Amino acid sequence: MRTFAVARAVRGIEPLVAMEIRRSLTGVVHGVRHREVWFEARPGADLLGLRTADDVLLAAAVVDGIGPGRAALRRLARAAREVDPALMGDPGSGVEVSASFVGRRNYTRFEIEDAVGAELARPARVPYHSRRDGRRPPPGARSWRVTIDGDQAVIAVRVAARPLHRRAYKTASIPGTLHPPVAAAMAHLARLTGAATVLDPCCGAGTTLIEASATLPDATRGRLLGFDRDPAAIAAARANTRAAGAALAWAVADGGRIPVEDGCADRVLVNPPWGRQVPPAGLLARGLAPLWREVRRVLAPDGLAVALVHDGVPRGFAVEEVVEVSLSGQHPLIVVLKPR
């Protein structure tokens, strides 16, 4: 029996999710849509091992002819009634549905959720928990998702108990902590295999290096060093590292004066402070120029830096790749840089 799955993604990194699915032999990619990658899962594949995906769901129904008119709600409800009961799984404390769509429609996401959720809950004789009026479903409810792009919708059920982006190791957090799948995408772009030293000069709660560590097999893992001028960030990074079971080194240091020798880093991964949740401070209070000087200094001649930037590509680097993402209402760039 073929298993069709949907990987949800941050807008902009869908091609990287598709690449991870192929490289990890998780499945065969059949299509890329807005924030989604559709694929046929390989038997026995670890669907929960995809680190660049926000979530992975099993497709229960693909529905064509979903226009902007309200007749689409009846069409979706009919498709939900016809879902194979074998895909329902344990309904737990009931059914909850989250919906989204691209483009303008004459109905709301809550109307989609209610039309589909009521039908999914009926065969199992369990409650449907609506999200209207800001209500939150109770723990243990079976999670479904409906997405509409163009005139095609997919109704899918979540594989895990919670979305993949909610990493179990994130026991500690600080303002501005990086979304784990974005950090994983940066690690994939960095081509880390064989890198002896990987460095993050603005490590925050350690997400980027923990994700980098997860991409490396034990046989090729080198030094992973994280620095941050905030002691609370370093404490959070150490707590998350313990939860992840990773072997990383953390120290308090200013991003404008990284305490390592010239040319020692094969890779630098960095998400600089950009003034919303975390204002630049210390040597970076007047701008990020000191950070980029230090990144150029510590990079090996054949090294790479992968940065999430919000104010344009920094000077003094050759740009190898640029990926625009949608994150927290902003559109930063993931840039892959080589020292000039």
Summary of the structure (lengths in Angstrom):
residues: 340
radius of gyration: 21.9
end to end distance: 52.1
largest distance: 65.6
contacts: 1135
relative contact order: 0.11
helix: 28%
strand: 30%
